[in-house]
């Protein structure tokens, strides 16, 4: 074989920790592969792990990660391609208790690995008696997921957490007649290698970030490998949810609806759902609305005032032809509402009401806000002038009475729900506070329905499924009978108009800003006058790319907390035995 010439370019760069680490005797340490903006790093930090090393090929993302995690060392390097000038093997990173990696599916297709296969190479330089001819060496060596294997083979961390799109399970050569769908053989091979390294069969979690306090519907897969020296952690996601049939809060049970399709795509509501453990009815866990991420003090520019452009297809207008058509369809479909989130590209994607979590964020700015314009009045909050246009109304309680804005709120009981009639956001039952348009919304449950005060309308929660719960109504609809399980909120007209009342040119349109996308991805970024803990800079494109590819920190915390408990349980057992 001819000698392989390394690709020209930059070399791998090691960056020492910017801040000296101070370890305690019981510190649990971690290494983060493909760390990006550090969603997993932040998540496991909150769970009690100290990340000592993070690696990524993108220098900008490494610098952002370093600014937020100065206690960690960093490598700016290509961890995948041994022929790259800036290659650094994952095997050479320091050992740790926990390895986390947000791997990519981009290189998992056969087409993207042909070049590497021609150049040869093996995974571990170990014997592989179960090798299948159709599982090419290119697929093994080029995929980011195999860097996890490289590290595990050398260091045997006690715990491994891998995050990826759910399609990882279809990793392998394409199925006949389906060029974009793999047969899963490489994935099965990959999983089997961990068994040879003394790891238990992985626990595969399919979770949506919207159920962890993140205002985004983001379905992802999480693979947890536990060394055989440790017991398996409790990783069953049982969010407290309201069961309408049992009329009580229950620990919901994650339940398959269809199983895993050939594509590997697993989504909440389609392939799985949550059910009541008693009556087995579907329930909807708490989720966070997109409103939590939006800055409604800036709703953009009136479409008719935008500069007119000539597009590649010859269309002349303020927006591309497809975007104008999509905006008009949104205006008609959501005529009774003053604002809607819509796909900016105008072709793919789905619209979202502001009470719903935003659609999955990618590495590009793809979501726009279509609205009737600026909000007229801010919401009264406790301590503000009593003359502000607000009133508290008790619903879901037969003893409730309307209260003026200057009157104290009544005593809250478990069954009572309060709605505020104003130009702001409706608070709801149990331990919640009213917020103004420029503030972030708290998490809400299927029984706790917030809303932007729209042009005119009301919401009613009278079901337990995503399809039938939380129905919006215009004021022309009858209010209906209030029951002990209903949560109803009346929405007063405080916007200039509903979408139906304005021609498209008079509607306002803007792209979601980088800081809104950051908040929508679960990062504590600056938001208006609020100063967040996450430091970021650079162009909107770079920021959106970083946020869109990041793991939701809140999910990382939930998993990391359970992983840490396993290590402490094992240590306690050893102490007791001694």
Secondary structure as UniProt FT lines:
FT   STRAND          13..15
FT   TURN            25..26
FT   STRAND          28..33
FT   TURN            36..37
FT   HELIX           39..47
FT   STRAND          49..56
FT   HELIX           59..68
FT   TURN            70..71
FT   STRAND          73..76
FT   TURN            82..83
FT   TURN            85..86
FT   HELIX           90..92
FT   STRAND          98..102
FT   HELIX           106..108
FT   HELIX           111..113
FT   HELIX           114..119
FT   TURN            129..130
FT   TURN            133..134
FT   HELIX           137..142
FT   HELIX           145..155
FT   STRAND          159..164
FT   HELIX           166..170
FT   STRAND          174..175
FT   TURN            176..177
FT   STRAND          178..182
FT   HELIX           185..196
FT   TURN            197..198
FT   STRAND          203..208
FT   HELIX           209..212
FT   STRAND          219..227
FT   TURN            228..229
FT   STRAND          240..243
FT   TURN            244..247
FT   STRAND          248..251
FT   STRAND          253..256
FT   TURN            262..263
FT   TURN            269..271
FT   STRAND          272..275
FT   TURN            277..279
FT   STRAND          282..283
FT   HELIX           290..293
FT   TURN            296..297
FT   STRAND          301..302
FT   HELIX           303..305
FT   STRAND          309..310
FT   TURN            312..313
FT   STRAND          316..317
FT   HELIX           321..333
FT   TURN            334..336
FT   STRAND          339..343
FT   TURN            344..345
FT   TURN            354..355
FT   STRAND          367..371
FT   TURN            382..383
FT   TURN            386..387
FT   STRAND          391..395
FT   TURN            398..399
FT   STRAND          403..404
FT   TURN            405..406
FT   TURN            414..415
FT   STRAND          417..421
FT   TURN            437..438
FT   TURN            446..447
FT   STRAND          457..461
FT   TURN            466..468
FT   STRAND          471..473
FT   TURN            475..476
FT   TURN            484..485
FT   STRAND          487..491
FT   HELIX           499..501
FT   HELIX           504..506
FT   STRAND          508..511
FT   HELIX           514..520
FT   TURN            521..522
FT   TURN            528..529
FT   HELIX           540..548
FT   HELIX           553..577
//
